[in-house]
C-alpha cells in the first residue's frame, strides 16, 4: 500500500500541476491493480451525458494521451450501468452487456479485453470515472482489485479538478 500513500502525498500537494497529478493517478493505479495495461481518468460533463478523457496511460509505450470524448447517445448501456452501480467489473468486456457497445469503436482497435471502472464521487455527485483495462488477454478482476480501485477512486475524488 506504499503506492496508495505515495498517491495521496502527490495529489494533495498544491505545488504539483494538474497534469502531474493526473499522470500520477494513472501510474500508481497501474502499479497496484493486477494485469492492468491501460489506465484512464475521465470527467463527466454537467448533465452526465458524456465523459472526456483527462489522462490515459498505456503501458505498452508508456505514453500519456487525453481528449477522447464518449457520449451517452452512443453508449447508453455503459452510461446507465456505471451511473447506477458506480462500479463496473467486465472481465470479458467484449461480451459484457454494459460494455460490448465499445467493441467496434474502442475495444477491438485497442485490443482491450477486460475493463474495471469506478465512478469518482464528489459532494454526492458523479464527477468522473477511473478506468483500468487489460490489453491482449482477458483478466479476471479480483475482489481485491475492486477494493483497491475503490480506495483510489475515493482518494482521487477528494482532489478531483477539471480544467
N, C-alpha and C positions, 0 to 999 in steps of 0.2 A: 504493500500500500504506500510505499515511498513515492510512487508516481502520482498518487492522488494528493498527497501532501505537497509535492512539488507543483502540481497543478493549481492548488489553492493559493500558494505563495505567488506564483507567476501571474495569475489573472486578477489577483486582488491588488497588485502593485500599480498605483496610479501613474507611475513613471513609464510603464510599458505601453507601447502603441496598441491600438485596437487590432491591427493586423498581426502583431506578435502574439497577442492573447489568443486570437482565433487559430493561428498556426499551432500554438502550444496545446490548445484543447484537442486538436486533431492528432497531433503527435502522441500525446500522453494516452489518449483513448486507444490508439492503435497498439501502444505498448501493453495495455492491460486487458484488452478484450481478445480472447483467443481466436486465432486464424482470421483476423481482420486484415484485409489488404487495401481497403479504401475507407476513409472516414470523411464525413462531410457535416457541415454545420449550416443550417437553413433558418431563414426568418420568414414568418408568416406576414402577409400584408394585414392591414387593419380589419378587413372583412373576412379573413381566414379562407380566402378563395384562391390564394396562390402562395407558393413558397419560393424564395430566392436563395440560391447557394451563396453564402457569405465566405465559405472557405471549404476546399476539398483537398485532401491529401491522398495521393495514390502511391502506394508503397513501391510499385514496380520501378518507377523513375524518380521517386522521392520529389514529386512535382506538386506544387500548390496551384489551384485554379479557383475561379469563382465566377458568379454571374448567371449561371443557368437558372431559368425560371420554369416552374411546373405549376400548371393551372388546374384547379378542381374540375373545370369543364372537360378537361382531357383525361383526368384520373380520378373520377368521383369515388370509386371503391376504396382507393387508398386514403383519400382525404376523410371520408366518412369513418373508416376504421381507425385511423391514427388519432383523430379528434375524439372519438368515442372511447377508445381504450387507453390512450396515452402511451401505449407500448405496442409494438408490432414485431412479432417473432416469426420470421418466414425463413426457415431453414431450406426450404425448397421454394425460393421466391418466384420462380417462373410458373409454378403451378398453384401457388397460394391464391385464394380468391380475392384478397385485398391488394395483391401486388402484381399479379400477372398482367395487369394493364400496362406495365412498363416494358414488357418483353421486346416489342419491335423497336421502340424509340430509345430505350435506355439499357435494359439488361443484356440483350443479345449483342449490340455493338460494343459494350464494355465488358462482356464475358462475366457478368455478375450472376452468381448462382444463389447466394443467400443474403438476407437482409435482416438487420436488427435495428429498429428505430425507437427512439424515446422522445416524447414531447418535453420541451422546456416550458415550464410554467412560472410566470412572474406575476405577482399580485392577483393570483387566481385566474389568470388568463393565459392561454397558449400563446407563446411568443415565437417559438421555433421548434426545430427538430434536430436531434443529433442522430446521425445515421452511420451504422457500421455495415460494411459489405464484404462478402467473401468472393473473390475472383478466381475463376478457373476450376473450382470444385466446390461442391456443397459443404456447408459447415452446419453441424447440428449444434445450435447455440445451447449452452448450458444455463441452468438457473443462476449460477454464479456470474455468468456474463450479463444476464438481465439485471441482477442486483448491482453489479459494478457500474453498468451503464446508467442505471437509475441514480446512483450516487454522483456520477459525473454530470448528468443532466441537472440534478438539483444544485450542484456547485456552480455549474455554468450559468444557470438561470439567475442566480444571485447577482452575477456581474454582467449579465447579458446586455449588450448595447448594440444598436444599429447605427449605421452611418447617417 
